[in-house]
Amino acid sequence: MQRSEGANLRLAAPSVEGGLPVRQGVGPMSIRSAFDQELQELRDDVLRMGSMVEGALKSSIQALKEQDQSLAQQIINDDDKVNDLRFKIEEDCLSLIARQQPAARDLRFIVAAMNIVLDLERMGDHAAGIATIVLRMGGQPPLKPLIDLPRMAQISQEMLRASLDAFVAEDEKRALAITPRDEQVDQLYNQIFRELITYMIEDPRTVTRAMYLLFCAHNVERIADRVTNICERVAFVATGRMEEIPSEPGTEIGLS
């Protein structure tokens, strides 16, 4: 039987939309839906990594207060999981860029995610740094009651959580509203620094124990600084502008 001309036309070639071959039943909307699903998985992974880092910071302060060396060692061991997730997210981002060739806001979101997970990984290192100090203290009680240091950590955790919420929402205003809290952390750090310097001057035998607390406070202060980096990336996603969020001059002293 001779085939009709119409049948030959239907078999000639796949349909083309936007310059790309489109299989039957797999149109632009399906491709976009798959891409949106991958973006959502990326958001979920970044949030999961942020939760791991927040938990590590909280646990490190608990280990310091209670001189719990077992908990401190667990924090150090778990830091490998944070590192592994960072590399997974970075690989996923590169794969998305290569396969989907995103543009504009989608591309900015993926690039920002790659930068954010680097900051999160460094925050995990800071939490592990506190845990390492706990091990070095060998069960000695802290030199002074821990009042300002846990407060620093609490503010930093709240900043981290809020910054990641702003990232998921791609909300510049929410991100910029977080950064002034970094000054609160700096002020608490400066207060701890001055107190510990006074201890060391009055009794040189306290130098080692004072330095332990000073390094712990410095790690927390650096975590808050890295949260401001996340806020800058959120602003970049929303506006397309790469800008540093200015801080108040003279708000930070002590270790660089």
Disulfide bonds with the S-S distance in Angstrom:
none
